Amino acid sequence: MPGFELFGDAERKEVNDVLDNGVLMRYGFDGMRNGHWKAKALEHELEAQLKVNHAQLVSSGTAAVTIAMASAGIGSGDEVIMPSFTFVASFEAIMMLGAIPILVDIDDTLTLDPEAVRKAISPRTKAVMPVHMCGSMANLDALQVICSTHNLILIEDSSQATGATYKGKPLGSIGDLGCLSLDFVKIITSGEGGVVVTNNETFYKHADHYSDHGHDHVGNDRGAETHPFLGYNFRISELNAAVGLAQLRRLPEFVAIQKKNYNILREALSQIPELKFRTVPEGGEESYSFLSFFLPNLETARIASDSLKEGGVDACFHYYDNSWHYIRKWQHLKDLKTLYPLSKEVKEGLKYLETKTFEQSDAYIGRNISCLIKLSWTEEEVRTRASKMVDAIKSAL
Ligand SMILES: *Cc1c(COP(=O)(O)O)cnc(C)c1O
């Protein structure tokens, strides 16, 4: 990861198909486009690869999360349970709809702790959104039981785990709705882009219309289409979809390369008895985008993170001190710094963040280091990296 490392002829060819006729928009202009429908083709290939009935391409992963929730009728004052360790997009997407993000602890999977989810359910809870961080997944069986017991929508954010599976099913295809990101630093990229996937026909129709100003997409005269409900513009362009199409076809190849590199590094780190790998739920297979592990405590993780950098091992993250991915440094959220007034419901709904602590998450994130697995390394580079990692980590213990 990321897929851009291997950008090449396949991506260029798909983009050139679009440039040859100049139809940069995904809808309409049937006569001009010489049969090229890159967004539609990518949606069909996503449906096949993810084994899901419907895929709706949109402008970003953040938009995909907003659209998924809107499609399921989540909005003003509704509570959505999400993890304390994720990307800022998770709460941004929820707040976009006037809904309230309820942050809860993660466990040793580095994703939602089902017990913490259960405790956070209130009469206003509408959805649970696990975020499959760093190439692996939440315990989806446990979350499905909670959601069906309490009649809640399960929305998977699989932006960081495209290509991973749980009990044989691709991540994103298991919940009521799933979201993928195709931004520039994900395992496959379209430059910018996102996907909503679902087996629910109604949710799909909602996502299709909502992401294009509420257009019903009936017939082939765009100007004559009706608007069953209000929407917005979250469309992807044909140029972006073209890149994504080439990259999706390479997803199995990317996962295989990552798996090979991951296994070399994992085997080397297995010699360190104090180091424990993250837990992958039973039946899960990672996308091998990251190798994530825990050291004995915050102190040793901090020292190891510094020694990895000093030893020339790049792309290893100690998220405890990171402002993009972990609640500890999301001061702008805790202080509700917005450009515009927030609704009373959201302000009141987020008051809990002034006092809530996340000791359990701190304990896991404080001890965790996650290292990116790249596609472009040679085997020799991976082996050199493995021994540098072992040295750097041992020196911290
Ligand atoms: C990247 C990412 C997103 C959003 O993706 P964009 O396409 O950049 O908007 C959402 N959730 C997670 C966990 C991500 O890593």
Ligand as a Chemical Component Dictionary entry (heavy atoms), coordinates in Angstrom:
data_LIG
# 
_chem_comp.id                   LIG 
_chem_comp.type                 NON-POLYMER 
_chem_comp.pdbx_formal_charge   0 
_chem_comp.three_letter_code    LIG 
# 
loop_
_chem_comp_atom.comp_id 
_chem_comp_atom.atom_id 
_chem_comp_atom.alt_atom_id 
_chem_comp_atom.type_symbol 
_chem_comp_atom.charge 
_chem_comp_atom.model_Cartn_x 
_chem_comp_atom.model_Cartn_y 
_chem_comp_atom.model_Cartn_z 
_chem_comp_atom.pdbx_ordinal 
LIG C1 C1 C 0 -9.304  7.407  4.174 1  
LIG C2 C2 C 0 -10.359 7.151  5.149 2  
LIG C3 C3 C 0 -11.663 7.659  5.039 3  
LIG C4 C4 C 0 -12.109 8.689  4.047 4  
LIG O1 O1 O 0 -11.551 8.726  2.887 5  
LIG P1 P1 P 0 -11.425 9.940  1.863 6  
LIG O2 O2 O 0 -11.620 9.232  0.571 7  
LIG O3 O3 O 0 -10.036 10.482 2.037 8  
LIG O4 O4 O 0 -12.488 10.929 2.142 9  
LIG C5 C5 C 0 -12.624 7.258  5.939 10 
LIG N1 N1 N 0 -12.325 6.420  6.925 11 
LIG C6 C6 C 0 -11.085 5.919  7.099 12 
LIG C7 C7 C 0 -10.826 4.958  8.202 13 
LIG C8 C8 C 0 -10.056 6.279  6.234 14 
LIG O5 O5 O 0 -8.835  5.792  6.435 15 
# 
loop_
_chem_comp_bond.comp_id 
_chem_comp_bond.atom_id_1 
_chem_comp_bond.atom_id_2 
_chem_comp_bond.value_order 
_chem_comp_bond.pdbx_ordinal 
LIG C1 C2 SING 1  
LIG C2 C3 SING 2  
LIG C2 C8 DOUB 3  
LIG C3 C4 SING 4  
LIG C3 C5 DOUB 5  
LIG C4 O1 SING 6  
LIG O1 P1 SING 7  
LIG P1 O2 DOUB 8  
LIG P1 O3 SING 9  
LIG P1 O4 SING 10 
LIG C5 N1 SING 11 
LIG N1 C6 DOUB 12 
LIG C6 C7 SING 13 
LIG C6 C8 SING 14 
LIG C8 O5 SING 15 
# 
